[in-house]
Amino acid sequence: MAKNDVTKSSKDKAKKAVTPIKKKGGLRRWFKELKSEMKKVVWPTRKKVINNTGIVLGVMTFMGIFLGAVDLGLTKLLENVILKIGS
């Protein structure tokens, strides 16, 4: 009996290994689901997009100026205070 159990389990494993993976609908199904999901998307209005773009550009400009000022200040500090100590 033990021998039969071993052969059965090895046959089951062999069947599972050979069984191909089935595609459920494939590419056509994927595009149908994509189209369905895209219909659910709530797109922003033109006014909202322009407003958000302005906010992003404003914050980027502010941060650029701020970081530039910090960089300039630290550079001057390094040149005038720290490097003069060594000379």
N, C-alpha and C positions, 0 to 999 in steps of 0.2 A: 504493500500500500504506500509506503513512503516513497518508493521509486516512481509510482504513478503521480504522486503530488509534485515531485520535482519536474517530471516531463510536462505536466500540465502547466505549471507556472512558467516554464521556459517557453512553451508554445504560446502562451498568452503574451509574454513579453515580446516575442518575435512578431506576433500579429500587430501589436501596438506600434512597434518600431517601423513596420512596413506601411501602415495605414497613412495615406497622404493627408495633409491638412487641407480641409475644404474651405474655400472662400465663400463667405455668405453674402453674395450680391456683388462683390468685387468693386471695381471702379465706378460702375454705374450707380450702385447704391451709395457710395461715398459722395458722389456729386449731388444726388437727390437729397441726402442729409445736409450737405453743405448749403444747398439752395434753401432748404427749410430753415436752417439756423440763421442764414443771412436775412430772412424775412422777419425774424424776431428781433433783430438789432434795432435799437432806437438811435437814429442818426441825429447829431446835433444840427441846429439851424445855422444858417450862414452867419447870422449876427453873433451867435455864441462862439463859433469857431474864430471869428475875427477878434472878439473880445479876449478869448483865451490866448490867442497868438500874441496879442498886444501885451498881455500880462507876462507871458513867458519872455518876450523880447525885453520888456522893461526890467524884469528881475535879472536877466542875463547881463544887461548893460550895467545895472547897479553893481552886481557882483564883480564884473570885470573891472570897473573903476575902483571899487573897494579893494580888491585883491592887488590891483596895480599900485594903489597908494600904500598898502601894507608892504609890498615888495620894495617899492622905492624907499620907504622909511627904514626898513631893515637894511637895505643896501647902504644907505647913508650912515646909519648907525655903525655898521660893520667897517666902513671906510674911515669914518672920522674918529671913532672911539676905540674900537678893538684893534685895528691895524696900526694906529698911532702908538699904542702901548708898546709894541715890539720895536719901534724905531727910535 
